[in-house]
Amino acid sequence: MIHGGMKAASAAACAATLLALVSGCTLLDAPAHPATRSATSSPDADPSANAQQLPNLLVAGQTIGTGQLKLVSHDPIPGTVTDHPLTGAVRIVVGEDHVLDVHIRPDDPAAVNLAGIQLMLTGKRHDGRPENIQDQNYYGVVTATTSTDGELVMRAPLDSPAAGDPTFLHSLEESPDGDARVFAVATLDWTLPPAYPGLAPLDHGSEANARGRTVLDGSTLAYYVPSEGDTLYQVSRRFGLTETQLVWLNPELLIGSPQPYLKYGIGVNLDPARR
């Protein structure tokens, strides 16, 4: 059965691992105490306004992404679910209500059997490019129907203020229902225009409430690791960004809440290519 859901990898573990791997970087010691919320914005700002101001690039009826759902190597999976994998061409289409529709044209229409299979849109990459340092979003694909031309059509309701620019979702994963072992993947190629053309954060140096450390990948300003007391407002200013742009770079900051906040010691993304 296909159903909706969301899961997330450990941001702390992800941050530590990625920071260790990035060229020319020093692995920071883990915080001595649990991560805590910091103030998010300038004193007079409504923190949720950053989410409300995020760009919305969706136009009803447009195909905005494509991919090819195909088998990948995986750990052994008991049962018969991998005997009838769903593979085929994928299209992401904006529905009339601006909910994303996932269209799949099966390679073998006669063999389609969705029993025991779940499909998830996720921020996890399978294309070899660098992962975002933040938690990875997962959104379940639900309610399959068949179009008149033979495509399977499934809804992908993205419960996130960042859904107006879904290019932070890099893959469609197929796995057994209730099981994290992925056996088929489509890497998504988006055709949406850039929300912020030419966006290039620049470090203007440490200042009050923005005293964390930057991480470079070669010459690319990749991540920022907040210090205790850092605020979204001051960190944005340090890198010549608006608060909304920093949230756009890190849609995972909105997981579970329309009010984004930084966590001490947990890195945030600064590279548009890693969104």
KOLDOMI-934201 format. One record per residue (C-alpha): residue number from 0; residue in one letter; x, y, z. Coordinates in steps of 0.02 Angstrom, whole numbers, plus 50000, padded with zeros to 5 digits. Example, Ala and Ser with C-alpha at 12.3 -4.5 7.8 and 13.67 -1.06 7.14 Angstrom:
{num:0 | residu:a | u:50615 | v:49775 | w:50390};
{num:1 | residu:s | u:50684 | v:49947 | w:50357};
end
This chain:
{num:0 | residu:m | u:50000 | v:50000 | w:50000};
{num:1 | residu:i | u:50063 | v:50174 | w:49958};
{num:2 | residu:h | u:50045 | v:50299 | w:50098};
{num:3 | residu:g | u:50108 | v:50468 | w:50156};
{num:4 | residu:g | u:50239 | v:50499 | w:50285};
{num:5 | residu:m | u:50397 | v:50593 | w:50333};
{num:6 | residu:k | u:50560 | v:50537 | w:50410};
{num:7 | residu:a | u:50726 | v:50622 | w:50442};
{num:8 | residu:a | u:50906 | v:50572 | w:50465};
{num:9 | residu:s | u:51000 | v:50634 | w:50617};
{num:10 | residu:a | u:51057 | v:50811 | w:50578};
{num:11 | residu:a | u:51193 | v:50804 | w:50711};
{num:12 | residu:a | u:51269 | v:50645 | w:50638};
{num:13 | residu:c | u:51252 | v:50711 | w:50462};
{num:14 | residu:a | u:51337 | v:50874 | w:50508};
{num:15 | residu:a | u:51482 | v:50788 | w:50593};
{num:16 | residu:t | u:51509 | v:50666 | w:50449};
{num:17 | residu:l | u:51498 | v:50794 | w:50311};
{num:18 | residu:l | u:51609 | v:50919 | w:50400};
{num:19 | residu:a | u:51741 | v:50784 | w:50416};
{num:20 | residu:l | u:51734 | v:50744 | w:50231};
{num:21 | residu:v | u:51736 | v:50920 | w:50160};
{num:22 | residu:s | u:51904 | v:50965 | w:50086};
{num:23 | residu:g | u:52008 | v:51085 | w:50187};
{num:24 | residu:c | u:51896 | v:51084 | w:50339};
{num:25 | residu:t | u:51920 | v:51047 | w:50523};
{num:26 | residu:l | u:51796 | v:50936 | w:50614};
{num:27 | residu:l | u:51720 | v:51035 | w:50755};
{num:28 | residu:d | u:51698 | v:50958 | w:50926};
{num:29 | residu:a | u:51519 | v:50911 | w:50966};
{num:30 | residu:p | u:51426 | v:51034 | w:51078};
{num:31 | residu:a | u:51453 | v:51005 | w:51262};
{num:32 | residu:h | u:51265 | v:51011 | w:51292};
{num:33 | residu:p | u:51108 | v:50979 | w:51191};
{num:34 | residu:a | u:51067 | v:51097 | w:51047};
{num:35 | residu:t | u:50951 | v:51237 | w:51097};
{num:36 | residu:r | u:50841 | v:51356 | w:51001};
{num:37 | residu:s | u:50909 | v:51527 | w:50967};
{num:38 | residu:a | u:50815 | v:51687 | w:50933};
{num:39 | residu:t | u:50765 | v:51686 | w:50750};
{num:40 | residu:s | u:50741 | v:51862 | w:50686};
{num:41 | residu:s | u:50759 | v:52047 | w:50711};
{num:42 | residu:p | u:50663 | v:52106 | w:50865};
{num:43 | residu:d | u:50522 | v:52184 | w:50765};
{num:44 | residu:a | u:50500 | v:52041 | w:50640};
{num:45 | residu:d | u:50371 | v:51903 | w:50638};
{num:46 | residu:p | u:50476 | v:51743 | w:50623};
{num:47 | residu:s | u:50341 | v:51652 | w:50525};
{num:48 | residu:a | u:50346 | v:51792 | w:50394};
{num:49 | residu:n | u:50506 | v:51715 | w:50324};
{num:50 | residu:a | u:50410 | v:51558 | w:50278};
{num:51 | residu:q | u:50267 | v:51660 | w:50205};
{num:52 | residu:q | u:50387 | v:51757 | w:50093};
{num:53 | residu:l | u:50470 | v:51604 | w:50016};
{num:54 | residu:p | u:50458 | v:51601 | w:49826};
{num:55 | residu:n | u:50316 | v:51508 | w:49741};
{num:56 | residu:l | u:50366 | v:51454 | w:49565};
{num:57 | residu:l | u:50222 | v:51334 | w:49534};
{num:58 | residu:v | u:50104 | v:51357 | w:49386};
{num:59 | residu:a | u:49957 | v:51238 | w:49372};
{num:60 | residu:g | u:49972 | v:51113 | w:49230};
{num:61 | residu:q | u:50159 | v:51129 | w:49205};
{num:62 | residu:t | u:50279 | v:50983 | w:49203};
{num:63 | residu:i | u:50420 | v:51043 | w:49315};
{num:64 | residu:g | u:50526 | v:50888 | w:49340};
{num:65 | residu:t | u:50571 | v:50723 | w:49258};
{num:66 | residu:g | u:50667 | v:50565 | w:49299};
{num:67 | residu:q | u:50681 | v:50379 | w:49269};
{num:68 | residu:l | u:50630 | v:50260 | w:49409};
{num:69 | residu:k | u:50748 | v:50112 | w:49399};
{num:70 | residu:l | u:50815 | v:49973 | w:49508};
{num:71 | residu:v | u:50969 | v:50003 | w:49617};
{num:72 | residu:s | u:51078 | v:49884 | w:49714};
{num:73 | residu:h | u:51007 | v:49854 | w:49888};
{num:74 | residu:d | u:51017 | v:49745 | w:50042};
{num:75 | residu:p | u:50919 | v:49582 | w:50035};
{num:76 | residu:i | u:50733 | v:49612 | w:50063};
{num:77 | residu:p | u:50625 | v:49466 | w:50122};
{num:78 | residu:g | u:50459 | v:49429 | w:50040};
{num:79 | residu:t | u:50403 | v:49456 | w:49862};
{num:80 | residu:v | u:50390 | v:49646 | w:49853};
{num:81 | residu:t | u:50545 | v:49660 | w:49743};
{num:82 | residu:d | u:50471 | v:49532 | w:49622};
{num:83 | residu:h | u:50356 | v:49667 | w:49553};
{num:84 | residu:p | u:50454 | v:49831 | w:49562};
{num:85 | residu:l | u:50378 | v:49985 | w:49483};
{num:86 | residu:t | u:50498 | v:50062 | w:49358};
{num:87 | residu:g | u:50473 | v:50186 | w:49218};
{num:88 | residu:a | u:50478 | v:50367 | w:49161};
{num:89 | residu:v | u:50432 | v:50496 | w:49295};
{num:90 | residu:r | u:50355 | v:50669 | w:49274};
{num:91 | residu:i | u:50317 | v:50794 | w:49412};
{num:92 | residu:v | u:50165 | v:50898 | w:49364};
{num:93 | residu:v | u:50084 | v:51043 | w:49457};
{num:94 | residu:g | u:49902 | v:51003 | w:49490};
{num:95 | residu:e | u:49759 | v:51127 | w:49475};
{num:96 | residu:d | u:49763 | v:51148 | w:49665};
{num:97 | residu:h | u:49953 | v:51172 | w:49658};
{num:98 | residu:v | u:49983 | v:51003 | w:49740};
{num:99 | residu:l | u:50118 | v:50905 | w:49650};
{num:100 | residu:d | u:50065 | v:50754 | w:49548};
{num:101 | residu:v | u:50190 | v:50615 | w:49516};
{num:102 | residu:h | u:50159 | v:50533 | w:49346};
{num:103 | residu:i | u:50243 | v:50365 | w:49311};
{num:104 | residu:r | u:50234 | v:50276 | w:49144};
{num:105 | residu:p | u:50271 | v:50095 | w:49192};
{num:106 | residu:d | u:50400 | v:49998 | w:49092};
{num:107 | residu:d | u:50286 | v:49846 | w:49107};
{num:108 | residu:p | u:50105 | v:49903 | w:49131};
{num:109 | residu:a | u:50040 | v:49725 | w:49141};
{num:110 | residu:a | u:50152 | v:49685 | w:49289};
{num:111 | residu:v | u:50110 | v:49838 | w:49396};
{num:112 | residu:n | u:50068 | v:49787 | w:49574};
{num:113 | residu:l | u:50080 | v:49923 | w:49705};
{num:114 | residu:a | u:50040 | v:49809 | w:49852};
{num:115 | residu:g | u:50175 | v:49822 | w:49985};
{num:116 | residu:i | u:50266 | v:49967 | w:49900};
{num:117 | residu:q | u:50290 | v:50145 | w:49961};
{num:118 | residu:l | u:50354 | v:50293 | w:49859};
{num:119 | residu:m | u:50436 | v:50444 | w:49940};
{num:120 | residu:l | u:50496 | v:50611 | w:49873};
{num:121 | residu:t | u:50654 | v:50650 | w:49969};
{num:122 | residu:g | u:50796 | v:50774 | w:49985};
{num:123 | residu:k | u:50920 | v:50630 | w:49985};
{num:124 | residu:r | u:51034 | v:50625 | w:49833};
{num:125 | residu:h | u:51074 | v:50473 | w:49727};
{num:126 | residu:d | u:51169 | v:50568 | w:49592};
{num:127 | residu:g | u:51338 | v:50581 | w:49678};
{num:128 | residu:r | u:51323 | v:50767 | w:49713};
{num:129 | residu:p | u:51353 | v:50835 | w:49889};
{num:130 | residu:e | u:51211 | v:50812 | w:50013};
{num:131 | residu:n | u:51135 | v:50957 | w:50110};
{num:132 | residu:i | u:51201 | v:50962 | w:50287};
{num:133 | residu:q | u:51026 | v:50980 | w:50359};
{num:134 | residu:d | u:50898 | v:50844 | w:50396};
{num:135 | residu:q | u:50823 | v:50767 | w:50240};
{num:136 | residu:n | u:50639 | v:50793 | w:50203};
{num:137 | residu:y | u:50532 | v:50643 | w:50155};
{num:138 | residu:y | u:50356 | v:50659 | w:50082};
{num:139 | residu:g | u:50245 | v:50512 | w:50043};
{num:140 | residu:v | u:50163 | v:50490 | w:49873};
{num:141 | residu:v | u:49981 | v:50437 | w:49891};
{num:142 | residu:t | u:49821 | v:50385 | w:49799};
{num:143 | residu:a | u:49868 | v:50305 | w:49634};
{num:144 | residu:t | u:49752 | v:50321 | w:49484};
{num:145 | residu:t | u:49779 | v:50278 | w:49301};
{num:146 | residu:s | u:49766 | v:50412 | w:49167};
{num:147 | residu:t | u:49687 | v:50383 | w:48998};
{num:148 | residu:d | u:49859 | v:50366 | w:48917};
{num:149 | residu:g | u:49920 | v:50235 | w:49040};
{num:150 | residu:e | u:50018 | v:50339 | w:49164};
{num:151 | residu:l | u:50000 | v:50307 | w:49350};
{num:152 | residu:v | u:49958 | v:50471 | w:49437};
{num:153 | residu:m | u:49993 | v:50495 | w:49622};
{num:154 | residu:r | u:49975 | v:50647 | w:49733};
{num:155 | residu:a | u:50123 | v:50716 | w:49831};
{num:156 | residu:p | u:50056 | v:50841 | w:49959};
{num:157 | residu:l | u:50207 | v:50936 | w:50026};
{num:158 | residu:d | u:50166 | v:50995 | w:50200};
{num:159 | residu:s | u:50297 | v:51132 | w:50199};
{num:160 | residu:p | u:50303 | v:51320 | w:50169};
{num:161 | residu:a | u:50450 | v:51283 | w:50053};
{num:162 | residu:a | u:50339 | v:51183 | w:49933};
{num:163 | residu:g | u:50327 | v:51329 | w:49811};
{num:164 | residu:d | u:50503 | v:51285 | w:49754};
{num:165 | residu:p | u:50519 | v:51096 | w:49772};
{num:166 | residu:t | u:50692 | v:51085 | w:49695};
{num:167 | residu:f | u:50760 | v:51036 | w:49867};
{num:168 | residu:l | u:50684 | v:50864 | w:49832};
{num:169 | residu:h | u:50813 | v:50768 | w:49732};
{num:170 | residu:s | u:50745 | v:50591 | w:49720};
{num:171 | residu:l | u:50592 | v:50480 | w:49711};
{num:172 | residu:e | u:50628 | v:50323 | w:49814};
{num:173 | residu:e | u:50537 | v:50157 | w:49809};
{num:174 | residu:s | u:50545 | v:50039 | w:49958};
{num:175 | residu:p | u:50441 | v:49906 | w:50045};
{num:176 | residu:d | u:50295 | v:49977 | w:50143};
{num:177 | residu:g | u:50361 | v:50026 | w:50315};
{num:178 | residu:d | u:50541 | v:49980 | w:50271};
{num:179 | residu:a | u:50684 | v:50101 | w:50239};
{num:180 | residu:r | u:50778 | v:49986 | w:50117};
{num:181 | residu:v | u:50767 | v:50071 | w:49947};
{num:182 | residu:f | u:50767 | v:49961 | w:49792};
{num:183 | residu:a | u:50722 | v:50084 | w:49654};
{num:184 | residu:v | u:50762 | v:50269 | w:49631};
{num:185 | residu:a | u:50727 | v:50411 | w:49510};
{num:186 | residu:t | u:50846 | v:50559 | w:49515};
{num:187 | residu:l | u:50740 | v:50713 | w:49481};
{num:188 | residu:d | u:50790 | v:50844 | w:49353};
{num:189 | residu:w | u:50695 | v:51006 | w:49384};
{num:190 | residu:t | u:50652 | v:51133 | w:49248};
{num:191 | residu:l | u:50597 | v:51274 | w:49363};
{num:192 | residu:p | u:50688 | v:51441 | w:49346};
{num:193 | residu:p | u:50806 | v:51486 | w:49489};
{num:194 | residu:a | u:50717 | v:51572 | w:49632};
{num:195 | residu:y | u:50866 | v:51685 | w:49667};
{num:196 | residu:p | u:50974 | v:51697 | w:49510};
{num:197 | residu:g | u:51157 | v:51730 | w:49549};
{num:198 | residu:l | u:51136 | v:51707 | w:49738};
{num:199 | residu:a | u:51313 | v:51698 | w:49809};
{num:200 | residu:p | u:51330 | v:51719 | w:49998};
{num:201 | residu:l | u:51487 | v:51812 | w:50052};
{num:202 | residu:d | u:51560 | v:51805 | w:50227};
{num:203 | residu:h | u:51577 | v:51981 | w:50299};
{num:204 | residu:g | u:51655 | v:51918 | w:50459};
{num:205 | residu:s | u:51603 | v:51874 | w:50635};
{num:206 | residu:e | u:51487 | v:51991 | w:50728};
{num:207 | residu:a | u:51372 | v:51988 | w:50878};
{num:208 | residu:n | u:51247 | v:51844 | w:50868};
{num:209 | residu:a | u:51338 | v:51776 | w:50715};
{num:210 | residu:r | u:51502 | v:51710 | w:50785};
{num:211 | residu:g | u:51497 | v:51534 | w:50716};
{num:212 | residu:r | u:51621 | v:51453 | w:50597};
{num:213 | residu:t | u:51615 | v:51433 | w:50408};
{num:214 | residu:v | u:51659 | v:51276 | w:50312};
{num:215 | residu:l | u:51735 | v:51286 | w:50138};
{num:216 | residu:d | u:51732 | v:51153 | w:50003};
{num:217 | residu:g | u:51879 | v:51210 | w:49900};
{num:218 | residu:s | u:51837 | v:51392 | w:49865};
{num:219 | residu:t | u:51650 | v:51367 | w:49890};
{num:220 | residu:l | u:51569 | v:51435 | w:50048};
{num:221 | residu:a | u:51475 | v:51276 | w:50092};
{num:222 | residu:y | u:51412 | v:51281 | w:50271};
{num:223 | residu:y | u:51399 | v:51386 | w:50428};
{num:224 | residu:v | u:51402 | v:51308 | w:50602};
{num:225 | residu:p | u:51309 | v:51421 | w:50725};
{num:226 | residu:s | u:51377 | v:51468 | w:50895};
{num:227 | residu:e | u:51268 | v:51478 | w:51048};
{num:228 | residu:g | u:51162 | v:51636 | w:51041};
{num:229 | residu:d | u:51171 | v:51657 | w:50852};
{num:230 | residu:t | u:51011 | v:51722 | w:50773};
{num:231 | residu:l | u:50938 | v:51696 | w:50601};
{num:232 | residu:y | u:50934 | v:51883 | w:50575};
{num:233 | residu:q | u:51118 | v:51916 | w:50615};
{num:234 | residu:v | u:51182 | v:51761 | w:50526};
{num:235 | residu:s | u:51088 | v:51814 | w:50369};
{num:236 | residu:r | u:51166 | v:51987 | w:50380};
{num:237 | residu:r | u:51340 | v:51913 | w:50401};
{num:238 | residu:f | u:51326 | v:51828 | w:50231};
{num:239 | residu:g | u:51235 | v:51968 | w:50140};
{num:240 | residu:l | u:51071 | v:51873 | w:50136};
{num:241 | residu:t | u:50893 | v:51908 | w:50187};
{num:242 | residu:e | u:50819 | v:51794 | w:50318};
{num:243 | residu:t | u:50702 | v:51724 | w:50185};
{num:244 | residu:q | u:50850 | v:51681 | w:50072};
{num:245 | residu:l | u:50938 | v:51589 | w:50214};
{num:246 | residu:v | u:50778 | v:51490 | w:50248};
{num:247 | residu:w | u:50760 | v:51454 | w:50061};
{num:248 | residu:l | u:50937 | v:51382 | w:50064};
{num:249 | residu:n | u:50884 | v:51273 | w:50212};
{num:250 | residu:p | u:50703 | v:51217 | w:50191};
{num:251 | residu:e | u:50735 | v:51083 | w:50321};
{num:252 | residu:l | u:50733 | v:51222 | w:50453};
{num:253 | residu:l | u:50544 | v:51219 | w:50428};
{num:254 | residu:i | u:50522 | v:51035 | w:50470};
{num:255 | residu:g | u:50380 | v:51024 | w:50595};
{num:256 | residu:s | u:50361 | v:51212 | w:50615};
{num:257 | residu:p | u:50327 | v:51367 | w:50509};
{num:258 | residu:q | u:50450 | v:51461 | w:50621};
{num:259 | residu:p | u:50631 | v:51426 | w:50569};
{num:260 | residu:y | u:50766 | v:51425 | w:50699};
{num:261 | residu:l | u:50952 | v:51388 | w:50711};
{num:262 | residu:k | u:51028 | v:51258 | w:50825};
{num:263 | residu:y | u:51195 | v:51279 | w:50911};
{num:264 | residu:g | u:51324 | v:51167 | w:50828};
{num:265 | residu:i | u:51209 | v:51105 | w:50688};
{num:266 | residu:g | u:51269 | v:51168 | w:50519};
{num:267 | residu:v | u:51164 | v:51265 | w:50394};
{num:268 | residu:n | u:51187 | v:51266 | w:50207};
{num:269 | residu:l | u:51256 | v:51418 | w:50116};
{num:270 | residu:d | u:51280 | v:51345 | w:49941};
{num:271 | residu:p | u:51131 | v:51356 | w:49822};
{num:272 | residu:a | u:51194 | v:51201 | w:49732};
{num:273 | residu:r | u:51176 | v:51100 | w:49894};
{num:274 | residu:r | u:50998 | v:51155 | w:49931};
end
